[in-house]
Amino acid sequence: MDSTHLKFGAVMLLAGTLVFPSVVGGPQALAEGPAKRTSVMVQDFENPSFPPKVWVVNIPDENASVRLSTDRAEGGKHALALHYRFTGGEGQYLGVPVPVKILTPVRKLRYMIFGNGSGCHNAIYLADVRGETHKYKDPRATTIDFRGWKEMVIDLDSGHETWGGDKNGKIDYPITEVTFEIGQNGKTPSEGDLSFDSLSVDSERSAEETLGSRVSVASPAYGSDVEGDVRVTVAAPGFKSLTAKCWKPGGAFGSDSTVADVPLDARGNGSFVFPAAAYPHGPVTVRIGGVAGSLKDTCYLQLYNRGGIPWNEGIPKEPPPAARGMTLVFADDFTAPLSISSTDPKATYYDHKPPNGFQDFSVHVFSGHESPKNPFTRVDSYLRIRADDRTKSSGLISSLKNDGSGIKVSAPCYFECRFLGPNAVGTWPGFW
């Protein structure tokens, strides 16, 4: 599977123009002997940015909570701690989802659970790439009648319950989520604490092949300003070399170019020089990719080139062919201070989906220009809209205001916008 990703902050830069004129292998053969299996850690809960979540069925939301805890841990400093309270009603259970990315077929899944002797039921769900859910139980320990740490071992080749998705009854890789399910003991009210740790799989592939190795950039920072010769430091465990590419100016459309072939050391570390002066002024993206057997990944390093070659910047002097004969109603080249507001009716743009922003969506919600999470910046003659994982924010601008006023045209009409957006699953760079 070809994986692409972008490190936040991601940026979308609207390049100089808003014009509104009107009128998607089989099993590996083994020469001899049994396959060598490697234990691959999928989630050890040591990363403080892991977002603990829990969902509940037939009990109030406040009756269950999860957190990363140092109170007890099996394999490190942290474990995932669950507190629950079942009230004794019918069919009460909860789930603790853990996002994962298991790319290659695996035979066994393992995890540690700190039991409290409550008699609650325990199972896991796996979600595959086609949306089907697979429910498994360790036949030795479907009931938590033990105390202290115990390893659960799930045979993924065993029969199990499935629902949803394509309903083909088999795991379609990659596995995208593992959920720990805890259910009440009969109809007996109970309250207690459980902990989970060391989620791992037995794999016939390396850890990098099983989980996918990512190309990442240590420096410069993603979305940063650069100029002249820039040393780019990369890390790509599991790869032996990478290739860096970037679009070069020239002619009407420019051309793709190879910046460098990058050798990596035994740990997957390396570096190369990006000669920013030979590339376009303004927003540029350096594509850094590699292939190693079944491993594939491309990292998109977005930068802002303070030097470089001015190329195709600004509003075109001549109207585009499709708009010839039309009357220009509105154009914005982003050369003036930004006029974006959630409340000011005199501002040029509204920074939520009208009306009232009730249609705002995304994990990184649309944030206002006047908000502490402001995602908007004017850089030279570009509007930069930053999606930021740290502040959980992103942005949009709308010519239609909250009160229904603003820039509007009727068909037949022509709209044009030039922008550089991130190439990353789950992002929404768009022009409506």
TAHU-V146486 format. One record per backbone hydrogen bond with DSSP energy under -0.5 kcal/mol. NH is the residue of the N-H (numbers start at 1). CO is the residue of the C=O. If there is no record, write none. Layout:
NH_CO / NH_CO
This chain:
3_1 / 3_296 / 5_298 / 9_387 / 10_387 / 12_385 / 13_420 / 14_12 / 14_383 / 15_13 / 15_418 / 16_14 / 16_381 / 18_332 / 19_416 / 20_18 / 20_330 / 21_414 / 22_327 / 23_412 / 38_203 / 40_38 / 40_201 / 41_39 / 42_199 / 43_199 / 48_46 / 50_47 / 52_50 / 55_95 / 57_93 / 63_60 / 64_61 / 65_83 / 67_81 / 69_67 / 69_79 / 79_69 / 80_196 / 81_67 / 81_79 / 82_194 / 83_65 / 84_192 / 85_63 / 86_190 / 92_89 / 93_57 / 93_91 / 94_182 / 95_55 / 96_180 / 97_95 / 98_178 / 100_176 / 102_175 / 103_101 / 103_210 / 104_210 / 107_202 / 108_202 / 109_154 / 110_200 / 111_152 / 112_197 / 113_150 / 114_195 / 115_113 / 115_148 / 117_146 / 119_144 / 121_183 / 122_142 / 123_181 / 124_136 / 125_179 / 126_134 / 127_177 / 128_126 / 128_132 / 129_172 / 129_174 / 131_128 / 133_163 / 134_126 / 135_161 / 136_124 / 136_134 / 139_137 / 141_138 / 144_120 / 145_143 / 148_115 / 150_113 / 152_111 / 154_109 / 155_153 / 156_107 / 156_154 / 157_107 / 158_155 / 161_135 / 163_133 / 167_164 / 172_170 / 173_171 / 174_102 / 175_102 / 176_127 / 177_127 / 178_98 / 179_125 / 180_96 / 181_123 / 181_179 / 182_94 / 183_121 / 184_92 / 186_184 / 188_185 / 190_86 / 192_84 / 194_82 / 195_114 / 196_80 / 197_112 / 199_43 / 200_110 / 200_198 / 201_40 / 202_108 / 203_38 / 203_201 / 204_105 / 210_206 / 211_207 / 212_208 / 216_214 / 216_235 / 218_216 / 218_233 / 219_233 / 223_302 / 224_221 / 226_304 / 230_228 / 230_274 / 231_229 / 232_230 / 232_272 / 233_219 / 233_231 / 234_270 / 235_216 / 236_268 / 239_236 / 242_262 / 243_289 / 244_260 / 245_287 / 246_257 / 248_255 / 254_250 / 255_248 / 257_246 / 259_244 / 259_257 / 260_244 / 262_242 / 262_260 / 263_261 / 264_240 / 265_269 / 268_265 / 270_234 / 272_232 / 274_230 / 274_272 / 275_273 / 276_228 / 276_274 / 278_275 / 279_276 / 280_247 / 281_309 / 282_305 / 284_303 / 286_301 / 287_245 / 287_285 / 288_286 / 288_299 / 289_243 / 289_287 / 290_297 / 292_295 / 295_292 / 297_290 / 298_3 / 299_288 / 300_5 / 301_286 / 301_299 / 302_300 / 303_284 / 304_224 / 305_282 / 305_303 / 306_226 / 306_304 / 307_226 / 309_279 / 310_308 / 323_320 / 324_321 / 326_323 / 327_22 / 329_20 / 332_18 / 340_338 / 341_349 / 345_343 / 347_344 / 349_339 / 350_398 / 351_341 / 354_352 / 357_353 / 358_355 / 359_353 / 360_357 / 365_363 / 365_392 / 367_394 / 371_368 / 374_371 / 377_384 / 379_377 / 379_382 / 382_379 / 383_14 / 384_377 / 384_382 / 385_12 / 385_383 / 386_375 / 386_384 / 387_10 / 388_386 / 388_393 / 389_387 / 392_388 / 393_388 / 394_365 / 398_350 / 401_399 / 401_405 / 404_401 / 407_399 / 408_406 / 414_21 / 416_19 / 418_17 / 420_13 / 421_419 / 424_422 / 425_4 / 427_424 / 430_428
